[in-house]
Amino acid sequence: MKIGLKTYITNIGYILPAKTLFAAGAFDYIEIFLVPGKSKTGISQWIETGIPLAFHAPHSYGGFNPSIKERWQENKKIMQEIADVCSSHLPQYLVFHPGINGTLNETIRQFSNLLDLYPQLKSFALIENKPFVGMLGEQCLGSTPDEIRFVCENTGLGFCLDFGHAACAAVSHKLEWKNYIEQFLKLNPSAFHLSDGHITSVHDEHLHFGKGDYNIPWFISKIGKNHTVAIETEKSSKDSLNDFLEDTVYINELVKKEV
């Protein structure tokens, strides 16, 4: 199992500690969250670390919302920057969100057109499942297995399973969480996101492992040893990754038990 550090491209204070931890074998890659207007100039310093990279595209809070027709021109502009970054460094994968407060048909239309404009992204672009309720009360698309399946089948996008998002969505839809996640697993995700949280909450909390009540060992058992998982827990410092290191130790201990 390959463990990833999740961070924003602007969090340059993590570069030195990341290089140290990577050299020590604490993790295997970095999932970089791209920020519109800053990604083209900011990516070089991450490439220079020599650490394998994956990318996470901006989401609706960053201006990229493919579910709204009126956002098309802005979405296309952001996608151009994403494509430019991917041309400077081929990522392990590239994650997108389906959008908020719009329609799934519009999401499919826009992604189909965007991937036609930038076909070089097709082989590694993934769609991520979302909670039903966003942090600001917005309605997120892609909270059900059927919605994710519909997007994948009509765009050619692969799938990134976020366990916390799926657990939150199960609460919103009043369904049993374990069976709900099993339905997502049937879509053959090629990458995973993982953090702790509370199994009765509709909101994604990004807690450190052991600070919530998610069944993290069960999640790990479903990932399998040949996949990648980005740890999405919050960090308490802008220039230290000590809490992230604790999370990697926690996960690696669980992985050893699985082996």
TAGIKA-V947804 format. One record per run of one state. SS is the DSSP state (a for helix, b for strand, c for the rest). FROM is the first residue (numbers start at 1). TO is the last residue. Records with the same first field share a line. If there is no record, write none. Layout:
# TAGIKA-V947804
SS: FROM-TO, FROM-TO
This chain:
# TAGIKA-V947804
c: 1-1, 9-13, 24-28, 34-38, 48-52, 57-59, 63-68, 89-93, 98-99, 101-103, 118-118, 122-124, 129-132, 134-138, 141-144, 156-157, 173-176, 186-190, 195-195, 197-206, 208-215, 224-227, 232-241, 259-259
b: 2-8, 29-33, 53-56, 94-97, 100-100, 125-128, 133-133, 139-140, 158-162, 191-194, 196-196, 207-207, 228-231
a: 14-23, 39-47, 60-62, 69-88, 104-117, 119-121, 145-155, 163-172, 177-185, 216-223, 242-258
